[in-house]
Amino acid sequence: MPHAAAATPQLLRRVNAQAVLRHIRGAEVATGTELMALTGLTRASVIAVCEDLIGRGWIVELDQPGTNSEGPRKGRPARRFAFNREAGFVLGLDIGAATTTAAVADLRGTVVGRSSESFRAVDIPAQERIGVIDRACRRALEAAGTDPSMVLAVGAGIAAPVDRDGNVLVTQRFWSLFDVGLRSALKELHGWTVLLENDANLAALGERWRGSGAGVDDLVVLLAGERLGAGVMESGRLLHGRGGAAGEMGYLDMVEGVGSSDGIAALARQWSAAGGGPSDGGAASAPRVFEDAAAGDPAALAILSRISERMARVIASIASLINPEQVVISGAVADSAGALLPEITALLPLFTATPPRVTASPLGDAVVTVGAVRHALDYVEANAMELTLPARG
């Protein structure tokens, strides 16, 4: 029976450094004594690790606080350490068919710069699409007051399935539009590590991190604007499937009472136009339907009721297959989707024996970039000891 390889001093130093860095990252300030208690390391080991992390640029040592009204403290003052949240930055990208948005975040995930750019058409050459994405990144970095050399990782969400290795599934024409070689292009342009992922999967990461699904291990997040797409988390991990198509909603074509993967915004607009549009002759649109329903307009209320039943059937099909604890309606329609929740919740037991809790995301149309930032931070945190931090000017 083969024996496990013995831990080397280099491996132990790496493990100890990761443990110390994890605890410092999770606190505003940490003392050596606190780090000893949290990690089980000796004082000498803690101080040696902290000195190494300071030299690498991951943490800083804080000045000792001044004396209080009782005079100076006796004995050796505790050394105090803090995470260097500006040791580098990450980028989170939401790459859709019409627009791309780039968000720059520090190493605690606070967004410090953002920019959006539009594509002139859906079907454009790969190099043109890359150019628009790169321009959005550069402008977001300018807004953050930093430059491409400070980027440690890029999380990028696209409206197509992506497998575990970052390859785009191209079995549909629309999906193939996103297979533009973005990872190699941004690596060549800036040296960036790009983590490509499906946009709904990133929405699930974002929602579990900072949304209404915070901390939920069995979670489905529905991007529900023009088309429905789902990010699925089971036991705290993303599901991809063999080709990355887990969570694709094309099967809804075959679900009774649903018939397509059209999203809430598309249905509201279509059904409003089919009924002649708003009573004042204005253009049919999803925001207008929700506004008119809030004002008590009978036609708009009827449309929302139809959408609620359809979404209840969609969510019930997900619940029957996956049995999540919670389903979150997310994307640009999330701010309005709260009006649908009571009826969806009331209808779910009619369609499934395992109804989940249903909520609307508080993250709005930023949900994919939030998840993309989280994805990039996960990479940075997992590989901190292998990364060389950029030198600041």
Phi, psi and omega in degrees: 000125184293146179263145176294144179296139179293146179291128179272158176304323180295318178295318179298319178298320180294315180298316179297319180295318178298319181295314180296315181297321179300317181288322178293321179298328182273002182232157174289315179218142177226137176263164177301319180298317179297319180293325175300315182293323184283327186256340185079008180275159175287163178300319181298319180293317179299313182295321179296318178296315180298320177298319178295316180293326175295315179298326179282342179099002184283328180228167176231152174265132182271151173297150177291140178297155180292172180288154178260190186293343180270004180095183183296149175288148178273153177081181182287126181291146179290137176283138186240133185234150178220150178289137178271088186293344179251024175294339177187184180223164172236157176246138172242124184244137171243106187252103179260189180284328185256327183220164170228141179237134177243133177237130177260131180229148173285183188279003166257001176089011177279122181286127184241358178195145183210147176206145176236144177227148180256146171272143184290339178200164179289316185262084180240160180299152183303316183295326177292319179297317178298320180298319179294317178298316180297322179296319177298319179297314182297318181290325176294320178294321176298318179296330179276353181074029179224188186220170185303333182293342182270359183276124180266333179194156180232124170263131185227122178256133179235158182274055180203154176295142178228129182280180185297338181265005178085016179267138182276133174282125189242028182283352171239146183302315182298317179298323183295339178298338183263359179270075189248007182073037185297319183300311182290327181294313181287333173295317180291319181291317191229354185079015185281146167272119183249125180255101184276137182208157174295142185296322179292326175297318177293324175301321178295318177298316181295318182293321180288335181277309189225017182246202182285349176261022184304123176080359181278126184277327181249095195223139170237130178244124181260117164284119197233025182281263180281318178229149178274134173214147186236136167258129188242126174244129178235122183055035175083008179234148179288140172264131179249321190080173187302314183252011180089008187265010174300132181094353174291143192251019180298336180297343181296340174304333186256004182267126181301133179081002178240281170089352177194171176260023175301140182269181185299314181296317180295317181294316180300316180293314182297313184287331175292316179296321180295334179268007179099001179079184180303153185296337180271006178086005179290172181289142177288130178204157179297313179302321181294322179299314181293322177297314181293324178294320178297332179274000176092012180295124184300319182295318179293320178297323178294322178296315180296325177295319177297317180295319180300316179295318180296317179293326176298319178294319178299310183294324178296322178295321177295316181297322181291328181274321193244333179058054178284160173287324186216143171240130182246127173273121188228181181096193185296338181274356188299323182299328181268339190294343178304330180293340181270341191299316182302316182288321176301312182298321180292327184277334187307317181297343177285338188248343182210147176276354182231063182292130177275168168287136182242130180226167172253138182292140172275359188269351177057216183281004176270001189300323181289318179293325176299314178294324178294321175298315179299318180299316179293319179296321178302318179295314181298315182294322180289334186243021187304321185284347178261345182275140173259119182289145180291148176281132179274141180283000000 
